């Protein structure tokens, strides 16, 4: 591999290829040592509205 890349996150944090490689390895190994906390709703919304079916026919 030629050269390594550094990315800057929206919050200013520096993300290196080495960090991405580490995250990849952790994901492939099932995030060992991680504690999963169940929650209600959708993670990307703070005040979700219920989904309603619609007829596209």
Buried (B, 14 or more C-beta within 10 A) or exposed (E): EEEEEEEEEEEEEEEEEEEEEEEEEEEEEEEEEEEEEEEEEEEEEEEEEEEEEEEEE
